[in-house]
Amino acid sequence: MKANTKSTKVSSESEHEEPHEGEMEYEPASFSDEVFSAAATLRRDLNQHASLSLSLASVSKTPSAVELFMNGEHLASSRYELGDITLDTERSDNIDLAFNFDLHGWFGSASVYYNRVDNYIYLRDELEEEHEAHMEADHEEAHHDDEHVDHGGLILSEYSQQDAEFTGYEIEIGTRFELPRGQLELTLGRDEVNAEFTRGGGDVPRIVPVRNMFTARYTLDDFSAKLRVKDVERQSNVALGESTTDGFTLVNADASWSYGFNDSTRLTLTAFARNLTDEVARNHASFVKDQVPLPGRNLGVRVRLDF
């Protein structure tokens, strides 16, 4: 069992700094809190081939300086982000049950988990109707200029928090074949997570969709080759103002050969291929998924010398 406490204190810019002419003046602010975290794992061997484990954890996370004090453009995410000095510390209570086995050339694992997060911190995008209402209100006030109204053309996003629940599972099963020359290993896996706010309902934004993965690995002495197919399903469980993301399938491959000159020197040559089918894929968890898809087909060779 592990437990730890942590004292956290963050603050904004020093109140002793004088702003230069034309710069925005910031009010000094600070955040201080003491947190406690603990975790324990119970494991039992059912027999020499299988085991069962139960993990319990209660973890605290203090808001970051960005989540507290951010007030400006974040061009990498195409957003104008606003922090919130009133954010509370997150607390996550987690339970995870896992099963593992390895028997007669077959192996696998399965786990299910439940996480309850109090004061879950996330970045909330302004809805279109909210944006229009703010623009109308700003136009009525003469001291608001155009740049402030549209935040430089960026999406207005505010760090917010709500209680949330995360449930999910991970499954993998595989087998090994001893061939006349070398070994072939095949694995099939799947994982899924569902996340909802507990007060008022609704989905948590930017949650990874269901993924199915198939891997084939062949090894013979100093040579190995791997083919991996990752099928990502369509994500339609989205938060307010968030768009759905289409599914995609990525095919990746690697082949490596190594040669040892002596006990301390080894040369490794690797050829790799990423997204062989040149699929147009978008990461649902990315803030800029619509503007920036995942990389297309990528072929290359790596040379590594260890000595």
N, C-alpha and C positions, 0 to 999 in steps of 0.2 A: 504494500500500500504506500502511496506517495501523497504527501500534502505539502503545500507551500503557501506562504503569505507574501504579499507584495504591496509596497506603498508606491503610489504613482502620483507625480505632480508635474503638470505641464502648464505653460503660460504663453501668452501672446507676446508681441514685441515689447521691449522694455518701455515703461512709462517715462523714462528719463530721456528718450530720444526725441529730439525736436523734428517735426516734419519739415521737409524742404518745401519751398514755395510751389504751389500747384499740386502737391501730393495730398491724398486723402489722409485724414487724421484718424487713428484707431484708438479706441478706448482700451486701456490695459485690462486684461482678464486672466484668470488662472483657474485650474482644476486640480483638486487634490482628493485622493481616495485611498483606502486600504482594502485589499481584496484577499480572499482565501480560496484556494483550490485544493481538491483532493481527488485521488483516483485509486482504484483497487481492481485487481483481476484474480478471479478464481478459476483454476484449470484442473480438469480431471481427465485422466487417461481411461477411456472405456475399455480398451484392450491395447495390444501392442501395435494395432493398425489405425486406431481412431481416438480422437480426443474431443472434449467439449470444454468451452471456456465462457465465462460470464464476466464482462467488464462493466464497472460502475464508475462514474466520474461526475464531479460537480466543479465546473470551471468558471472563473470570473475573468472578464476582459474589460479593461477600462477604455473609454473612447480615446482615439488617437488625436494628435494635435490637429490633423487635417479635418477630422470629423467635428472637432470643437470650434476651430478658428478659421477654417477656409472661407474666403470671401473674394472670389474672382474667377477669371477664366482658367479652364483646364482644357487646353487645345487638344490634347491626346484623346480625350473622350468627347470632344465637341460639346462641352457643357460649361455653363456658368454655375459654379458650385458654391453653396452656402452652408457653412457649418452651424452648429447649435451649441452654445455654451451650457445649455440646460440639460444636455444628454446625461442619462444615468449609466452606471456600469452594467454591462451585460452579465447575465448568469445563465449558464447552460448546464442542465442536468441530463446526463446521458446514460443509456443502458444499451449494451451490445452483446448479443448471444451468437457464438460462432461454433461451427463444427468442421473438423478436418479429418481426412482419412487418406491412407495410402496402402493399397492392397492388390497384390497379384497384377502389377502393371497398370492399375487404375489409381487415380488420385483425384482429390477434389476438396473444395471448401465451400461453405455457405454461411452467411451471416445476415442477421436482421438487426436493425437498430432503431431506437427512438430517442430523439433529442427534444427537450422542451427548453426553449430559450426565452428568458424574461428580458425585456428591453432590447430586443434584437435591432441592431443598427444597420440601416441600409440607405442607399441613395435613391430618393424618390424624385422622379421627373414630374415637372409641371404638366398637368393635363391641358389639352387644347382649349377647353372652355375656361379653365383658370387663366390661361395666358391671355385670352381675349378679354376677360373681365379685368385683369390687371392693366392691360393696355388702355381700356376705356377709363379706368380710374386715374391712370397716370396722365392721360390727355387732359383731364379736368383740372390737374394741378400744374400751374405754370412753372413751378420750380423743377419739374422733372423734364430732362431733355430727352431727345430721341435715343441717344446711345443707352441711357438707362432703361428705357422702355423695352427694347428688344435684346438687351444684354449682349450687344455686339453680334446679333444673329444666332447666338448659341442657345441651346435648350437650358432653361433654368432648372436646376436640380438642388434639392435640399436634403441634408442628412437628417433622417427621421428615425424613430424607433417604435416598435410594437412587439407584443408577445407573439411568439411563433412556435410552431411544432414541425419537426422534420422527421419523417419516417422513410425507411428504405431498406434495400437488401442488395447483397452481392453474391453471385453464384459462379463457381468455376468448376468444370469437370474435365479430366483429360486422361489420356492413355499413352503408353509407350510400346513401341514395336521394335524388337531386336531383329534387324535385317541381316542378310548374309554379310553385308559390308555396311557398318554404321547403325545408327539408331534413329528412329522417327518418333517424334512426340507430337501429339495433337491435343489442343485444348480448346474448349468452348466456354465463353463466359457471358454474363449479363449483369447489369446493375441498373438500379432505378432509385430515384429519390423524389418524394413528394413533400412540398413545404407550403404551409398555409398559416395565415395570421389567425390567432385564436379569438381575437375580439373583432367582431364585424365580418369575419371570414375574408376570403380573397386569397389569391396565390402570392407567394413571395416572388419578387422579380428576379430575373436572370438565373434561373435554376437549370442545371444541366439536364438535358433530356435523357430518355432511356437509351442505353448503348448495348449492342451485341458485338462480341469480339471472337474471332476465330484465328488461331495461330497454329502453324505447322512449322516444326523445327527439325532439321536433319543435321546430325553430327557424325563425323568420321575422322578420328585422330585430331589433326590440327585444322580441319576444315569444318565450317558450319554454315548453314543457310537457313533463313527464316522468311516465311511469308505470313503477313498479318493483315486481316481484313476487319475493319471497324465499321459497323453499320450503326448509324445514329438515327433514331426515329424522329419524326416530326414533333416539335414541342408546341403544344396548343394550350397547356396550362400556364397562362400568362397573367401578369398583374394588370391593373388598370393603366391604360396608356401604352402598354407594351405590345408589340406585334409578335405573331407566331413566327416560327422558323422552320423551314422545310428540312426534311431529313436528307441524309447523304451517306455515301459509302466510300471509304478510303481504302486503297490497296497499297500496302508498303512491303518492300522486300529488301533483304540484306544478304550478303555472302561474304564470309571472312576466311582468310587463310593466314596462319602464323607459322613462323619458323624461329626456333631457338638456336642462336649461335653458340651459347653456353648457358650456364646456370643463371646468369644475371642479364643477358642481352637477348631480346626477342624482337623480331620484326613482324608487324601485323598489317596486312593489306585488306581493305574492306571496300566493296562496291555496294552502293545503296540506291534505292529508288523510292521516292515518296509520291503518293497520289498518282499512281501509274496510269489511271484512267482519266486524269486531268479533270476530276470532278469539281464543280462549283459548290463549295461547302462554306457554310457560315456558322460561326460559333455563337450559340444563343446567349452565352454568358458575357459576350463582348458588348461594350457600349456602342461600338461602331461597326456592328455586324453587317449593316446594310451598305455601308460605304467600303468596308475592307473585308473581303472574303479570306478564307484560309489559303495558304500558298497552293499554287497549281503543281503540275508535274515537275519534279526535281530529281535529277540524276547526278551522281557524283562518285568520287573515289577518295578514300582516306588512307594515308600512310602513317603508321605509328611505330616509333622505335623506342623501346624501353631498355635502359642500361643503368 
